[in-house]
Amino acid sequence: MTWISWIAIYFILWWGTLFVVIPFSLRTQEEDGDVTLGTVASAPR
């Protein structure tokens, strides 16, 4: 494989890992017990 293929694989894995890890710290308004008027309870804080 060429070095361009390795760079493409690296970026695909990096972004894939990023979008898998981001939701781990997500807390909703409902979990905090403070839902802002006009928003859904599942909206992130």
Secondary structure, 3 states (H helix, E strand, C coil): CCHHHHHHHHHHHHHHHHHHHHHHHCCEHHHHCCCCCCCCCCCEC
